[in-house]
Amino acid sequence: MRLREFMNPSDSSAYRQAKWIKRFLQTYWLVISLHFLAQLGAFWFLPYERGAHEFYFEVLLYPTLLMAAVVIIAQLIDYSASKYSFYSLFMAGTIIAMIIIHLNMDIRIIGALMLLPIFASAIFYRLDLTLFTSALQAVAFFVLYRWDYWFKYFLSSFDLIAIPIFLMVGTLVAIIMIINGRELASDLEATLTAKQDLLIENAIIRKLSTTDALTDLYNHISFHEFYDKALEYGDQGAPFHLALIDIDNFKMVNDKYGHRTGDIILARVAKVIRELISPADIASRYGGEEFAILLFEKSFEQAAEIAEKIRLRLSDTPHEEMDGKVVTVSIGLESYMQGTTKEKLFEEVDTLLYAAKHSGKNKVMTPSSSMVYT
């Protein structure tokens, strides 16, 4: 990956960055509180060279108020001008580190605090922030050395060389962390993308294997899978209804208007079925010009009403490809009764469909119909 790819954050990380900015600002308050308590504890329980007035005002009160003001300003910037949040965050962290170093320069390792903002900036995986923060620490070190007598007093010749080297090494380590982290994130994203593509491909393959390409209804195999499940639920007391639909005189349509027109008619019949059944129902192309529907969560009267709506809609739909003529359907419909086998129910509904065909076609035939042909 090229270096410039690490200079700016990706859009996908914006939320994470905003969350971490707020966490850092909250951490600043914790650092200020802990420093306040540590200073107070050192004054109360350890030998302390300064007097009470000098300690409470110059060591405890004023520095704490100054650090608190810096954090409040950073929070206001984050709230009202969030595009500057990063810079205000690390400037605030640098000022807090300078104040703590100034107050505790007699602690030899305290200068290492300057490394913390650099390492903290690496969390955001932004090279520009790390370079900005590193520059801030260099400026802070120069300011302390140039104008802070207390800092210069405790600074040895070795420290004068070692601290800038530590800052440069820390910056280099942070940059390596960023580059490595961004590469890992890129690899992970590529892996997830490949996995998502595979899932989509599998979903497409499954859809192709379970649906009829012409009508976009479930195919013959899928129907029997749903039919078996429906029988299991039916045995547990969940009623359902089976309808078989056959297009009347479909062979004549193919012979007179061509198979292309026949395919168009099949697709339109399927569209009407999809529009009139409920989302809980299962519609499939059983074979040729025959369709099968499993109707759930409704009474037999409601199922019969849906079948009649399908019949009426189709009988009132002219087809331009057939010179404005319509096609009709015959429908057999029956409810499942507990104990009825899969084969018996299908045969009974098929018999009703056969009866509808031989009683004039364009009819919905049910067990209660007055005319049943065998």
Disulfide bonds with the S-S distance in Angstrom:
none
